[in-house]
Amino acid sequence: MENIRSYADPLQKYIAIMGLQERNERLFYKVLIDNVEELLPVVYTPTVGEACQKYGAIFQRPHGLYISLKERGKILDCLKNWPEKFVQVIVVTDGERILGLGDLGCQGMGIPVGKLALYTALGGIRASACLPITIDVGTNNETLLNDPFYIGLRQRRATGKEYNDLLHEFMCAVKQAYGEKILIQFEDFANHNAFTLLAKYQKTHLVFNDDIQGTAVVALGGLLAALKVTGGTLADQKFLFLGAGEAGTGIGEMIALEISEQTGIPVEEAREKIWLVDSKGLVVKSRWESLQHFKQNFAHEHEQCKDLLSAVQALKPTILIGTSGQGKTFTKEVIETFTSYNEKPVIFALSNPTSQSECTAEEAYTWSKGQAIFASGSPFDPVTYEGKTFIPGQGNNAYIFPGIGHGVLISGSIRMHNDMLLAAARALAAQVEQEHLHQGLIYPPFKHIRKISANIAVAVAEKAYELGLATKLPKPSNLLKYAESCMYSPNYRNYR
């Protein structure tokens, strides 16, 4: 840790810690688990974003498996080349929408590698059972195509039938190689492919999209905790989102499902409490024809509002959520107007990395005169306003996906059901104590992440057994004890 701390540049820290993963995996996980709060921003957002942008220049060894268009017809053989035969979790990307940074092509490999390191460190899934994959179908990023150090195919992205056929061959090959219970996490696919792939394969495979579902579960968990401060129920709120992509519509759908679950009203009716603002303004019924299909569920009758500020003034929401990938969009005027309608304004600026966050923690607390209940996607330092120190909550997906993955594996679940995701959100919110809320925290402290993950795993597994999706029978009598006993620990065995 002293060596890692000696680097001032976060990218140098990333190179050092990933080098350690190659040299001594057990020590890497020991260091990561013991210093998780300090190292999480290095192995994951925001530093991993810069690492992906410069992946070709800092490339030392391939950490995962690359499958390109040239492997068509041979994907199963490629999977068989991976040295580990017992794989339980795959994180796969095509690199088209890396964080808020856009198309990074093959250099997006930093994301599956980082995510799976967290599956092991935080969720206790053995590193040898994790497989990071990048599907290389080219890139539309001109800078990368002209970069002498770019590691991927130098061609424009494949689309349409060519793309779909490659993905279908991949999904079939994964099931053939690793069986029915392999968890496949889609990561950082562009909107148009992310929704299609999730809808297409969730009935036949055990799939999870962290951008759509993981972000949604984390946000819902934070909202349920925030309600402990503001009072009222989820159904009493009016939600306004800036950003109507995977994250925004995913969170909206998860909120609607939870409201429906709590009140018994149809999901369609619950969606009427949720409003979206995209690049063209408020998503309303009159724009129906031109809307992408995933936005149509949230298009309601209302006059057009051209921007976020006019939407805030017209709708007077109680909760403001940013998933736009555009920095500095929650302006002083927006936050002051929003605060004027709410005693305890709930502001979630969830875009990553830090540079793309809709506002900083300091801006949220200052402009709301210390009234805001704030959470962000990337980490911010504590803020002191008029003598009171606030600790901003980080709505990091790392709270959720390791626990969900562990829960799925210990129950042997063969599908991912929405009720399992709702159970994970409730389990996360349940671990926020009153003392945390007093500090402004609406997420439990990250230093207890393995305990948090174990409790989420139990909630997910419990729901899988309840829904009849679990195959690990008989059900363990004490699920929490069983979940903890199955978690990988980077200790050396004692030999006599």
Helices and strands as residue ranges (DSSP letters): H 2-5, H 10-23, H 25-34, H 36-43, H 47-53, H 55-58, E 65-68, G 69-71, H 75-81, E 89-93, G 105-109, H 110-123, G 127-129, E 130-136, H 142-145, H 160-178, E 183-186, H 191-201, E 206-209, I 210-214, H 215-230, G 234-236, E 239-242, H 246-263, H 267-270, G 271-273, E 274-278, E 281-282, G 285-290, H 293-296, H 308-315, E 319-322, H 332-341, E 346-349, G 354-356, H 361-367, E 373-376, E 383-385, E 388-390, E 393-394, G 397-399, H 401-411, H 418-430, H 434-438, G 446-448, H 449-466, H 479-485
